[in-house]
Structures are given as C-alpha cells and as structure tokens.
Amino acid sequence: MLEQQQILFMQIRILRMASERFCLTLKATAELFKRFDVLRYIRECFGIFHMEGDEAVFEDVRAYLKAKGANL
C-alpha cells in the first residue's frame, strides 16, 4: 500500500475514533479537525505515528487539540 493511502486510512480511523470518544457526529468532528488542521498534523507526524497503535495516535491528537485550545 502506498504511504499516501496509509496516511488517509489513519486519518479516517482517528477521525472516527474521535467522533466516538468526543460524542460528536462525524460532520462535527470533521469540522473540528479542519479548524485545528488535525489532518495535516497526522500527515506530518505519520513517520512516528505509523509505528504506534491507533489508541496512542488518538491520545496524541487529543493532546494536540487541547494544546491548540479546543474545547473537548
């Protein structure tokens, strides 16, 4: 699988996980990710993230959102 596909799959998995964990619709979660540029963050950190499980990536994304001022 190409790296771009792997990145996309990870972005989708983390988006779905965040939607479930934050009790938000997928649309609201996508808007949150867009507002705080989370998809770019996942893409730029993929070199490290692909070595971790989704739970660890999600926790990192949650910390990133909090650091950026997201109200979770």
Secondary structure, DSSP 4 states (H G I P E B T S, - for coil): --HHHHHHHHHHHHHHHHHHHTT--HHHHHHHHHHTTHHHHHHHTHHHHTTS-HHHHHHHHHHHHHHTT---
